Amino acid sequence: MTKRVLLPLLAALGVSTLVPAAEPAQPDHAYTFGPVLIVSFVRTQPGMFEQYMNYLDSTYKRIMEEFKKQGLILDYAVYSSRPRDPQDADVILTVKYKNMAAFDDLQSRADPVVKQVFGSINKASTASADREKLRKDLGSQEVRELILR
């Protein structure tokens, strides 16, 4: 008796899994991947905030604008932040890239701009070390936008 009830039930279940659902197929995820943001945290040295802002307004801005013009980045921004303690950032820099693929060969595509601004990669490295007199690099974070469907 159980066989008589069980077999038709299993057959019905098997057939029902083969019939396509009446609803349209749903995407696997409720989001798609968007741009990638590199967020850098900086603490200016005591008394050096204005000098660092002058650097950002000149050299840094020139580089970022050329990167935008060449399509290496989508955008960039500079934020001030109220530090919670002496080891916290007072300046936050963001650079927005189209996607993760934007990082492929980024250095080779960016080097010509860096050379144009600084004269050489070595001079750019020296300038980076010199900026430590103005600020301390506290690290950076990579975040990726998730665009909800």
N, C-alpha and C positions, 0 to 999 in steps of 0.2 A: 504494500500500500504506500509506503513511503517512496518507493521507486516511482510509482505512478504520479505522485504529486511533485516529486523532486525533478524528474526529467523534463516535464513541460515548463517548470519554473526556470530551470537552467537554460532551456532552449529560448525561452522568452527573454531572459537576461542577455543571452548571446546575441540575439537578433537586435535587441534594443541598443546594444553598444555599436552595432554596425550602421545604424540609421543616423545620418547627420543631424545635429541639433538644429532646431528651428532658428535659434538666435545666431547673429553673426559672430564670427570668431573674435575673441577679445585678445588684445595684445598681451604678451607675457608679463610686461612691466607697466607700471603706472607712470613711467617717466622715460625720457630720452636724455642722453648725455649732451650737455651744452659746453660752453667755453670753460677754459681752465684759468684759474687765477693764482698767481704767485703773490703771496702776501709776505712782505719783509718787515721785520720789527727792528727799529733803530732807537737807540738812546743817544741823544746829543750830549757831548761833554759839557760840563758846567761852563756857562757863558758863551757857548759856541752855537746856540740855536740859530741866530741870524746869519752867521757865516755859512752854516750848513744849508739854510734856506737859499742863500745866494748861489751856492753850488748847484742845488736842485733847479733853481730858476734859470741857470745858464747852461752848464755842461750837460747835466742829466736831462733837462728838457730838450736840448738840441738832439741828443742821442735818441730819446724816446719818440720825438716827432719824426725823425728820419726812419726809425723802425716802423712807425705807423704808415708813413708814406710808401715804404717798400712792402708793406703787407706782412711784416714779421710779427706784429702785434696788432690787436684790435684797439686797445686803449691802455691808459695808465692813469694813476691818480696818486696824490699825496694827501695824507690825513694827519692832523695833529691828534694826540691822545693824552688824556690826563693819566700820568703814571700812578699806579697804586703803591709802588715802592721804588727805591733807588735802582732796582734791577729791571724795571718795567720800561717798555717803549714809550717815547713821547712823540715819535714820528712813525707812521705806518705807510709803506709804499706798496702799491698794487700794480701789477702788470697783467693784462688780460690777453690770453691767446685763444685763437679760434677753437682749437681742440688739442688732443694729445699729439696728433701727428705734426703739429706746429713745432714740436721740439726736435723732430728729425733733422739732423744737420743744421740746427739753429746756430751753433757757434761759427761754422764756416760761412753762413749767410750774414751773421752779425759782424764778423771780423772787419769787413771793409768799412763799415760805419765807424767802428771803434778806432781803426787806423786813421780814418779821415779826421776824427775829432782830436785824438791824442797824438797822432803822428806814427805810432807803432804800438804793437801789443805790449812790448816791454814798458813803454812809457805809461800805458793804461794801467798796468800792474803796479807801477810805482805810484801813480796818482791814487789808486785804490788804497794802497798802504798809507799814503799821506792823509787820506780822508779820516783815518782812525784818530787823528788829532782833533777832528771835529765831532766824530760820533763813534759809537760802538755798535757793531752789527750783532744783534741778539738772536739772529736766526730767521728762518722763513718757513712758510707752510704752503703746500700746494692744495688747493681746493678746486673741486669741479662742480659746476652748476648742474643740477638735475632739473630738467624742464618737465613739469607735470603735464600729462596729456589732457 
